[in-house]
């Protein structure tokens, strides 16, 4: 037995099944993503087009210093020599960096295969250049690690939160300024960094003896 039909002979209408919302939602989501990519590209192009010769060298050096989290690990080493609480902050900060790096490289970059920006097409000045990584662009690993470290250390050592947070923000911006990441990659890296810090802090709170051993 078939359902009631309308005047055109189909079963849609008050007595028939509702049309599925799937295709419409899919198109709407695709449209939103396309617009976000357009905004992301426009922001990247705006940074590339802005002449900042006084900043170029400093941001290039900062981006280099953050390679392999050398900057964060150096700060952690200094903190470990500064007393019990700074040592605890350094420990959880390094743990957060480890979580962020693993999440970025083993998960994020493999799930979203976003190509790196074409900085030559965007006319990024060569004075800003750092080596273009071969890995996927999304998310920014430098940003994830720097934000993870700053967040975790800042929770344990609140007086360090503002300077480390500012430094992490500068690291994230340097990756856009040097042309190797889109702003969206950096934003995603920051979110991942906060989540990684939360995971490291939660793990440390469940193992208080280990956490206080430093």
DAFENNOR-V558289 format. One record per residue. N is the residue number from 1. SS is DSSP state (h for helix, s for strand, l for the rest). OMEGA is omega in whole degrees, 0 to 359 (NA if undefined). Layout:
N;SS;OMEGA / N;SS;OMEGA
This chain:
1;l;181 / 2;l;180 / 3;l;179 / 4;l;181 / 5;l;175 / 6;l;186 / 7;l;180 / 8;l;176 / 9;l;177 / 10;l;186 / 11;l;177 / 12;l;182 / 13;l;185 / 14;l;184 / 15;l;182 / 16;l;181 / 17;l;179 / 18;l;177 / 19;l;182 / 20;l;182 / 21;l;186 / 22;h;182 / 23;h;180 / 24;h;179 / 25;h;179 / 26;h;179 / 27;h;180 / 28;h;179 / 29;h;179 / 30;h;179 / 31;h;179 / 32;h;180 / 33;h;179 / 34;h;179 / 35;h;177 / 36;h;177 / 37;h;179 / 38;h;178 / 39;h;179 / 40;h;179 / 41;h;179 / 42;h;178 / 43;h;178 / 44;h;180 / 45;h;180 / 46;h;177 / 47;h;180 / 48;h;185 / 49;h;183 / 50;l;181 / 51;l;180 / 52;l;184 / 53;h;181 / 54;h;181 / 55;h;190 / 56;h;183 / 57;h;182 / 58;h;181 / 59;h;175 / 60;h;179 / 61;h;178 / 62;h;179 / 63;h;176 / 64;h;183 / 65;h;181 / 66;l;177 / 67;h;179 / 68;h;177 / 69;h;181 / 70;h;181 / 71;h;180 / 72;h;181 / 73;h;176 / 74;h;178 / 75;h;178 / 76;h;178 / 77;h;179 / 78;h;179 / 79;h;183 / 80;l;179 / 81;l;191 / 82;l;179 / 83;l;187 / 84;h;183 / 85;h;174 / 86;h;177 / 87;h;177 / 88;h;178 / 89;h;179 / 90;h;181 / 91;h;182 / 92;h;177 / 93;h;178 / 94;h;177 / 95;h;179 / 96;h;177 / 97;h;180 / 98;h;179 / 99;h;181 / 100;h;181 / 101;h;179 / 102;h;181 / 103;h;181 / 104;h;189 / 105;h;183 / 106;h;183 / 107;h;188 / 108;h;185 / 109;h;178 / 110;h;179 / 111;h;182 / 112;l;184 / 113;l;181 / 114;l;179 / 115;l;176 / 116;l;178 / 117;l;173 / 118;l;187 / 119;l;175 / 120;l;178 / 121;l;179 / 122;l;179 / 123;l;172 / 124;l;182 / 125;l;183 / 126;h;177 / 127;h;180 / 128;h;193 / 129;l;163 / 130;l;180 / 131;l;178 / 132;l;180 / 133;l;179 / 134;l;183 / 135;l;178 / 136;l;186 / 137;l;188 / 138;l;352 / 139;l;179 / 140;l;180 / 141;h;178 / 142;h;181 / 143;h;181 / 144;h;182 / 145;h;182 / 146;h;179 / 147;h;178 / 148;h;180 / 149;h;182 / 150;h;182 / 151;h;182 / 152;h;180 / 153;h;181 / 154;h;177 / 155;h;181 / 156;h;184 / 157;l;188 / 158;h;181 / 159;h;178 / 160;h;188 / 161;h;184 / 162;h;180 / 163;h;180 / 164;h;176 / 165;h;177 / 166;h;179 / 167;h;179 / 168;h;177 / 169;h;178 / 170;h;177 / 171;h;179 / 172;h;180 / 173;h;181 / 174;h;181 / 175;h;174 / 176;h;183 / 177;h;180 / 178;l;171 / 179;l;185 / 180;l;179 / 181;l;168 / 182;l;176 / 183;h;179 / 184;h;177 / 185;h;181 / 186;h;178 / 187;h;179 / 188;h;177 / 189;h;179 / 190;h;178 / 191;h;179 / 192;h;179 / 193;h;178 / 194;h;179 / 195;h;179 / 196;h;177 / 197;h;179 / 198;h;179 / 199;h;180 / 200;h;179 / 201;h;178 / 202;h;179 / 203;h;180 / 204;h;181 / 205;h;178 / 206;h;180 / 207;l;187 / 208;h;181 / 209;h;178 / 210;h;184 / 211;h;183 / 212;h;182 / 213;l;179 / 214;l;NA
